[in-house]
Amino acid sequence: MREVDIPTFADAWETGAPVVDVREDYEYAQAHVPGAQWIPLGELGTRVAEVPDGNMVYVICASGSRSLYGADILLAAGRRAVSVAGGTGAWLRSGHPTENGAAGTSTLGYNSKQKGRQ
């Protein structure tokens, strides 16, 4: 399994599964999955040690392309990882909550459907 859909990811997220967002800083600041760890794709290879080991890690980007590459980087480093198909865009369109702000300064927000953990 290299990629999971939004419902599968949402179930994992609700149980506290680790999420790594590999987008650029400005993208992450606009909206991200609550609790997501931000590591830009260009830095992921040198920051693998910061990614939780043992549990399945869900890698997310804007649409699912960069996260596939990010998941491959983590897999090559011995981590269990999958890409979230459709990325943050699909997460938002599905009505799930988001945070905004730079890493470490996020505030919780919800789109119109208000789903997920609070």
N, C-alpha and C positions, 0 to 999 in steps of 0.2 A: 504494500500500500504506500503510494508516494504522495497521494493527495486525498483530502477529505472535503466533503461538502459542508455548507454552513450549518445545517441541523446537527450533524455529527460533531462539528467544532463547538457549537453552542452547548451541547450536552457536556462535553469535556470541560469547557470554560466554566460552566456552572459548578463543577466539582473541584475547581481550583487548579486545573491543568496549566502548566507553564506555557506562556505565549511569548514569542519573540517577534517584534515588528522590525522589519529590515528596510523600511522606507527612509527617505531623507528627513532631516530635522524639521523642515517646514511642513512636510506632509504629516508627520507624527503630531506636530503641534496643532494642526487643524482639527484632527479627530483620530482617535485610536481606541482600540478595545481596552476597556478598563483593566488595569493591572498588567498590561503588556510591557515587557522589558524591551527597551529600544536599543538596538544595535544595528547601525546602518550596514547594508549588505557589503559595502566596500571594506568594512572593518571586521566582519564576522569571522573570517579565517584566522585573524590574530587574537580574537576575543572569545574563542570557543570555551575556554576555561570558565567564563562567566555564565555559561548556559547550564542549567541544571542537568545533572547526569542521572540516568536511571529511568526517569519518567519519560513518556512520550512528550515531545516538545512540538507545539503547533506554531509554524512559521507563517507570518502573514505580511502582505504588502498591500498595494493599492488594488490590484486586479488578479493576482495569482501567478504572475510570470516571475518576478524576482524572488518570490517565496519558494518556488520550485528549486531555483538555484541555491537559495539559502538552506533549504532542507538537504540538498545534496552535499553542501559543505559540512553540515553537522553530521550527516551519515558517514561521510568519509573520515570524520574525526572520531567516530565510534559512538556518537549520540543517537538516540532514537528520535526521529523527526519526520514530520509530514508537513506538506504545504496546505494552506487553506484555499481551496478553489474559489475564485471570485474575489478574494481579498477583502479589504476593508469596505470597498464599495458594495459588495454583496452583503456584508454584515450590516451596513447601514440600511440598504434597501429591504432587508429582512426585518427591520424594526428593532434591532438590538441596541443597547445603550452604548454610549461612547464617552470618552473623556477628551478634553482638549487642553492645550498648553504643552510647554516643553517638558522633557523628561525631568521628573522630580517636582514639577509645579502644576500637575494636572488637576482639573476640576471635573467632577462627574456631571454628565449631561445626558439627556435622553432625547431620542427622536420621537416622533409622534406615537409610536406604538408601545413605548416603555416596557421592554421585556428585559429579563435577566436579573442578575443579582444587584442589590442596592447597597 
